Amino acid sequence: MSAAPSVWKQPAQVWAVAFACVVAFMGIGLVDPILPAIAESLQASPVETELLFTSYLVVTGLAMLVTSWISSRIGAKATLLIGLGLIVVFALLCALSGSVDAVIGFRAGWGLGNALFISTALATIVGAASGGSSAAIVLYEAALGLGIAVSPLLGGILGEASWRGPFFGVVALMAVAFVAVLVLLRGPSPARSPIPFSAPFRALGRPALAILAATALFYNIGFFTLLAFSPFPLGFGAMGIGLTFFGWGVALAVTSVWVAPLLLRRMRLTTVLLVALPLLAVDLLVAAFVVGSPAALVACIVVGGLVLGVVNTALTEAVMEATDLPRSVASSAYSAVRFLGGAVAPPLAAFLWHAAGAGVPYVMATVSVVISATCVLFGRAALAHIDRAHPTAADEGAAVLVGDAA
């Protein structure tokens, strides 16, 4: 039986949420090309400017701990719509702001909406997609990859006119996503079983999930150093940064929906991580030495995207299979720790840059990714029940990739 129909032919509600995911993940990279412009226009230091990521990611991470509790009471659709609505409101407020402090504060509100949407979206797609959880995860990673790939380019184009442009772009796209979810996410709501407020906290006590969360925390420090700090040493304008991270995003998208499933079919999940994470560490270390050469740094950024796509897909699939907990609980607990790791990286990288030089943040990111790989290595016993090949993932990933290219 061909795997393509089970992956590509999905209910309308799955595509509505997947489209909204594309737009939601665009919110991460859309701001990247305009970081230097914001610093210049609002007389902000690089550390202050990097707080645009930190406020967003801290609130996203903390709010993730309560999203499953909320969605289990008001339903997935209401949670998704509230999240999208908050993003529209706070993105608009960012666009209208006159100081970097205001933008930092409104990005925090944006992070709340993002948390409500993202954790619920993954659980919704996994629950509603045809073809099983592997197909759903590939669809989710495809949405993530597409959103991250397109956002820097769009941010660069809109940012050429004004740093406010990308924020207005998010407002328009999120409004479309809101309408899509409102109209297309239909059908009877599944019976709701209220989830205890403490469920995500207790979930982190499960050894497998705790190891994956620790792995993601240190991995995300490397991820967001590459994403959020690199625009500064590159020294490009908004369009140059946008094109650079468009290449990074395309690389990430291709490996997340195609290469990672092929690897997971042939190798154990922990083996994939123990190959990919050291490769990422090497790439970051090389970036530390070539940071003075824009062309070489661009190459490191794009190569990093290739590796990040593999790690993202492997970790997401691992989390969905790590425990017998409701997927929304596992996703919320894991994502909370993951985003908090990402929140630390941008301002820390900017501080180290000014204190010790442009290469030092990449050395810090290298060490963090090595720690991430160490968590997997020493936690292999606790991950034994998910440490197996995934026989159908490759075909499903190829089907999604062909569909995206059509």
matplotlib code that plots the C-alpha trace (Angstrom):
import matplotlib.pyplot as plt

x = [0.0, 1.3, 2.0, 1.3, -2.5, -2.4, -0.1, -1.2, -5.0, -5.8, -9.1, -9.6, -9.2, -5.6, -4.7, -6.3, -4.2, -1.1, -1.4, -1.8, 1.4, 3.3, 2.3, 2.9, 6.4, 7.0, 6.8, 10.1, 12.2, 10.3, 12.0, 15.5, 16.4, 15.4, 17.3, 20.1, 17.5, 15.6, 18.7, 19.6, 16.1, 15.2, 18.7, 18.9, 22.0, 22.3, 21.6, 18.4, 17.4, 18.0, 15.5, 12.9, 13.6, 14.0, 10.7, 8.9, 10.5, 10.3, 6.6, 6.0, 7.9, 6.2, 2.8, 3.3, 3.0, -0.6, -1.8, -2.9, -4.9, -6.6, -7.3, -8.7, -11.4, -12.3, -11.5, -8.8, -10.5, -11.2, -7.6, -6.2, -8.4, -7.5, -3.8, -4.1, -6.1, -3.5, -0.7, -2.6, -3.2, 0.4, 2.0, 0.0, 1.1, 4.7, 4.3, 2.9, 5.5, 7.9, 10.5, 12.4, 11.0, 7.5, 8.4, 10.0, 6.9, 4.5, 6.6, 6.0, 2.2, 2.9, 4.6, 1.5, -0.6, 2.2, 2.2, -1.6, -1.5, 1.6, 1.2, -2.5, -1.8, 0.7, -1.8, -4.6, -2.7, -1.5, -5.1, -6.8, -4.3, -4.7, -1.8, -0.8, 1.4, 4.5, 2.6, 1.2, 4.7, 6.1, 3.2, 3.9, 7.7, 6.9, 4.8, 7.6, 10.2, 8.1, 7.3, 10.9, 12.2, 9.8, 9.8, 13.4, 12.9, 9.6, 11.0, 13.9, 11.6, 9.2, 12.1, 13.8, 11.1, 10.8, 11.5, 7.7, 6.9, 7.4, 5.2, 2.4, 3.0, 2.5, -0.8, -2.2, -1.1, -2.3, -5.7, -5.9, -4.9, -7.5, -10.3, -9.0, -9.1, -12.5, -14.1, -12.4, -11.9, -15.3, -16.9, -17.9, -15.5, -14.0, -15.1, -12.9, -11.2, -10.0, -6.2, -4.9, -2.9, 0.1, 0.2, 3.0, 5.1, 4.6, 5.3, 8.8, 9.4, 9.1, 12.7, 12.4, 10.6, 13.0, 16.0, 14.5, 13.6, 17.2, 18.5, 16.2, 17.1, 20.8, 20.2, 18.0, 20.8, 22.8, 19.7, 18.9, 22.5, 22.7, 19.3, 19.2, 22.8, 24.2, 22.5, 24.9, 28.3, 27.1, 26.9, 24.3, 21.2, 17.7, 17.5, 21.0, 20.1, 16.7, 18.3, 20.9, 18.2, 16.0, 18.8, 19.0, 15.3, 15.1, 17.9, 16.1, 12.8, 14.3, 16.1, 13.2, 10.6, 12.8, 16.3, 15.3, 12.5, 15.0, 17.5, 14.9, 13.8, 17.4, 18.8, 17.9, 16.5, 19.2, 21.8, 20.4, 20.7, 24.2, 25.3, 23.5, 24.2, 28.0, 27.9, 26.0, 28.7, 31.4, 29.5, 29.1, 32.8, 33.8, 31.5, 33.5, 36.7, 35.3, 33.0, 35.1, 34.3, 30.6, 30.8, 32.1, 29.6, 26.8, 28.0, 28.0, 24.5, 23.1, 24.9, 23.6, 20.1, 20.6, 21.5, 18.8, 16.1, 17.2, 17.4, 14.0, 12.1, 13.9, 13.2, 9.5, 8.9, 10.7, 8.5, 5.3, 6.3, 8.2, 5.3, 1.8, 0.6, -1.8, 0.2, -0.9, 0.6, 3.9, 4.2, 3.5, 6.0, 8.8, 8.1, 8.3, 11.8, 12.8, 11.7, 13.3, 16.6, 16.1, 15.3, 18.7, 20.8, 20.2, 21.0, 23.8, 25.3, 25.2, 26.8, 29.6, 30.1, 30.8, 32.7, 35.0, 34.6, 32.2, 33.5, 32.8, 29.0, 29.5, 31.9, 29.3, 26.7, 29.2, 29.6, 25.8, 25.2, 27.9, 26.0, 22.8, 24.5, 25.8, 22.2, 21.2, 24.3, 23.8, 20.0, 19.9, 18.6, 15.6, 14.9, 15.1, 11.4, 11.5, 15.0, 13.9, 13.7, 10.5, 9.6, 7.1, 8.5, 10.6, 7.8, 5.6, 8.3, 8.8, 5.1, 4.9, 7.9, 6.5, 3.2, 4.9, 6.8, 3.7]
y = [0.0, 3.4, 5.8, 8.9, 9.0, 8.5, 11.5, 13.9, 13.3, 14.9, 16.3, 20.0, 20.7, 19.3, 21.6, 24.6, 24.0, 23.2, 26.5, 28.3, 26.5, 27.8, 31.4, 30.9, 29.7, 32.6, 34.7, 33.4, 34.1, 37.2, 39.4, 38.1, 40.3, 43.5, 43.1, 45.5, 47.9, 47.9, 48.5, 51.5, 53.0, 52.7, 53.4, 50.0, 47.9, 44.4, 42.9, 44.9, 44.0, 40.3, 40.5, 40.6, 36.8, 36.3, 37.9, 36.0, 32.6, 33.0, 33.6, 31.0, 28.4, 29.2, 29.4, 26.0, 24.5, 25.5, 25.2, 21.6, 22.5, 25.3, 23.4, 20.4, 22.7, 25.0, 22.7, 22.7, 25.1, 27.8, 27.5, 27.8, 30.8, 32.6, 32.0, 33.3, 36.3, 37.3, 37.0, 39.4, 41.9, 41.9, 41.8, 45.0, 46.6, 45.8, 47.4, 50.6, 50.8, 53.7, 52.2, 49.0, 48.4, 48.5, 46.0, 43.7, 43.8, 43.2, 40.4, 38.8, 39.0, 37.5, 34.6, 33.9, 33.5, 31.5, 29.0, 28.5, 27.9, 25.8, 23.1, 22.7, 22.6, 19.7, 17.7, 18.6, 17.5, 14.2, 13.5, 14.3, 13.4, 10.2, 7.9, 7.7, 9.8, 9.6, 11.1, 13.8, 14.7, 15.0, 17.3, 19.4, 19.5, 20.4, 23.4, 24.4, 24.1, 26.0, 28.8, 29.2, 29.1, 31.7, 34.1, 35.5, 36.2, 37.9, 39.7, 41.0, 42.2, 44.0, 45.2, 47.0, 49.6, 49.8, 47.6, 47.8, 46.1, 42.5, 43.0, 44.3, 41.3, 38.9, 40.7, 40.1, 36.5, 35.6, 37.1, 34.8, 31.9, 32.8, 32.8, 29.5, 27.7, 29.3, 28.2, 24.8, 23.3, 21.7, 18.5, 17.3, 18.1, 15.0, 14.4, 16.5, 15.1, 18.0, 17.7, 18.6, 21.8, 19.8, 17.3, 18.9, 19.4, 15.8, 14.7, 16.0, 13.5, 10.7, 9.7, 9.6, 12.9, 14.5, 13.4, 14.7, 18.0, 18.4, 17.5, 20.1, 22.8, 22.7, 22.1, 25.2, 27.3, 26.3, 26.7, 30.3, 31.4, 30.5, 32.1, 35.2, 36.2, 35.6, 38.7, 41.0, 39.6, 39.1, 42.8, 42.6, 44.8, 43.4, 41.8, 40.2, 38.7, 37.6, 35.7, 34.1, 32.7, 31.8, 29.4, 28.3, 27.7, 25.8, 23.5, 22.9, 22.2, 19.7, 17.7, 17.8, 16.3, 14.2, 13.3, 12.8, 10.3, 8.3, 8.2, 7.2, 4.3, 2.9, 3.9, 4.0, 7.3, 8.0, 7.1, 9.8, 12.3, 11.2, 11.7, 14.9, 16.8, 16.4, 17.5, 20.6, 21.2, 21.0, 23.5, 26.0, 25.6, 26.3, 29.4, 30.7, 30.7, 32.1, 34.7, 37.5, 36.2, 36.8, 34.2, 31.5, 32.4, 32.2, 28.7, 27.6, 29.0, 27.0, 23.8, 24.3, 24.4, 21.0, 19.5, 21.3, 19.8, 16.3, 17.0, 18.8, 15.9, 13.2, 15.1, 15.7, 12.1, 11.0, 13.2, 11.9, 8.3, 8.8, 8.3, 7.1, 10.6, 12.6, 14.1, 17.6, 17.1, 15.6, 18.4, 21.2, 19.9, 19.3, 22.6, 24.6, 23.5, 23.8, 27.4, 28.4, 27.1, 29.2, 32.3, 32.2, 32.2, 35.5, 38.0, 35.8, 35.6, 39.4, 39.9, 37.5, 39.2, 42.6, 41.1, 38.7, 38.8, 37.7, 34.1, 33.4, 33.0, 30.2, 28.5, 28.8, 27.3, 24.5, 23.5, 23.6, 21.3, 18.9, 18.8, 18.0, 15.1, 13.9, 13.9, 11.5, 9.3, 8.8, 8.6, 5.9, 3.3, 5.4, 5.9, 2.2, 1.9, 4.5, 3.7, 1.8, 2.3, 3.8, 1.7, 4.0, 7.4, 7.7, 7.1, 9.5, 12.2, 11.8, 12.1, 15.4, 16.8, 16.0, 17.6, 20.7, 21.0, 20.5]
z = [0.0, -0.9, 2.0, 0.0, 0.2, 4.0, 4.4, 1.7, 1.8, 5.2, 6.6, 6.0, 9.7, 9.6, 6.7, 8.4, 11.5, 9.4, 7.6, 10.8, 12.0, 9.0, 9.9, 13.6, 13.0, 10.6, 13.7, 14.9, 11.8, 10.5, 13.1, 12.4, 9.4, 11.2, 14.4, 13.4, 12.0, 15.3, 17.3, 15.1, 14.8, 18.5, 19.9, 21.5, 22.3, 20.8, 24.2, 24.5, 20.9, 21.6, 24.4, 21.7, 21.5, 25.2, 26.3, 23.6, 24.4, 28.2, 28.2, 25.5, 27.7, 31.0, 29.4, 27.8, 31.3, 31.5, 27.9, 28.3, 31.4, 29.5, 26.3, 28.2, 29.6, 26.7, 23.8, 21.2, 18.7, 21.3, 22.5, 19.0, 18.2, 21.4, 20.7, 17.2, 18.3, 20.9, 18.3, 16.0, 18.8, 20.1, 16.7, 15.8, 19.1, 18.2, 14.8, 16.4, 19.2, 19.7, 22.0, 22.3, 25.8, 24.4, 21.7, 24.2, 26.4, 23.5, 22.2, 25.6, 25.0, 21.5, 23.3, 25.3, 22.2, 20.6, 23.5, 23.4, 19.7, 19.2, 21.9, 21.0, 17.3, 17.5, 19.6, 17.2, 14.1, 15.7, 16.8, 13.5, 10.8, 8.8, 8.5, 12.2, 14.4, 12.2, 9.3, 11.6, 13.0, 9.4, 8.5, 11.6, 10.9, 7.2, 8.5, 10.8, 8.1, 5.6, 8.0, 9.1, 5.5, 4.2, 7.2, 6.9, 3.2, 3.8, 6.8, 4.7, 1.9, 4.3, 6.5, 3.6, 3.8, 7.6, 10.7, 11.3, 8.1, 9.2, 12.3, 10.0, 7.8, 10.8, 11.6, 8.1, 7.9, 11.4, 10.6, 7.6, 9.8, 12.4, 9.7, 8.3, 11.7, 12.5, 9.3, 8.6, 12.0, 12.2, 13.4, 16.8, 19.6, 21.2, 24.8, 27.1, 30.2, 32.3, 32.8, 36.3, 36.5, 37.8, 34.9, 32.9, 36.0, 37.0, 33.4, 33.7, 36.4, 33.8, 33.0, 29.2, 29.0, 31.4, 29.3, 26.1, 27.7, 29.0, 25.6, 23.9, 26.5, 25.6, 22.0, 21.7, 23.1, 20.0, 17.7, 18.9, 19.0, 15.3, 14.5, 16.7, 17.2, 13.6, 12.0, 14.0, 13.0, 9.4, 9.0, 6.1, 5.6, 6.1, 2.6, 2.9, 6.3, 4.9, 2.0, 4.3, 6.6, 3.7, 2.7, 6.3, 6.5, 3.2, 4.4, 7.6, 5.8, 3.4, 6.1, 8.5, 6.1, 3.9, 5.3, 8.9, 8.1, 5.9, 8.7, 11.3, 9.1, 9.0, 12.4, 16.0, 17.1, 19.7, 17.0, 14.8, 17.6, 18.5, 15.0, 14.3, 17.5, 17.3, 13.7, 14.8, 17.5, 14.9, 12.6, 15.5, 16.4, 12.8, 12.9, 15.9, 13.9, 10.6, 12.1, 10.5, 7.0, 6.0, 3.2, 5.5, 8.2, 5.7, 4.8, 8.5, 8.9, 6.0, 7.0, 10.5, 9.0, 7.4, 10.8, 12.8, 10.6, 11.4, 15.2, 15.3, 13.7, 15.7, 19.0, 18.1, 17.3, 20.4, 22.7, 21.1, 21.8, 25.1, 27.5, 27.8, 28.8, 26.7, 23.8, 24.8, 28.3, 26.9, 24.3, 26.8, 29.4, 26.8, 25.0, 28.2, 28.9, 25.2, 24.8, 28.1, 26.7, 23.6, 25.7, 27.4, 24.2, 22.4, 25.2, 26.5, 23.0, 22.6, 26.0, 25.3, 21.9, 23.5, 26.5, 24.6, 20.8, 18.1, 18.1, 21.8, 21.5, 19.0, 21.4, 24.1, 21.7, 20.8, 24.5, 25.0, 22.1, 23.3, 26.7, 24.8, 23.1, 26.4, 27.8, 25.0, 25.5, 29.2, 28.9, 26.3, 28.8, 29.6, 25.9, 25.0, 24.4, 21.6, 20.4, 17.3, 13.6, 12.1, 9.0, 7.5, 8.2, 5.1, 2.7, 4.6, 4.6, 0.9, 0.2, 2.1, 0.4, -3.1, -2.0, -0.8, -4.1, -6.2]

ax = plt.figure().add_subplot(projection="3d")
ax.plot(x, y, z, "-o")
ax.set_aspect("equal")
plt.show()
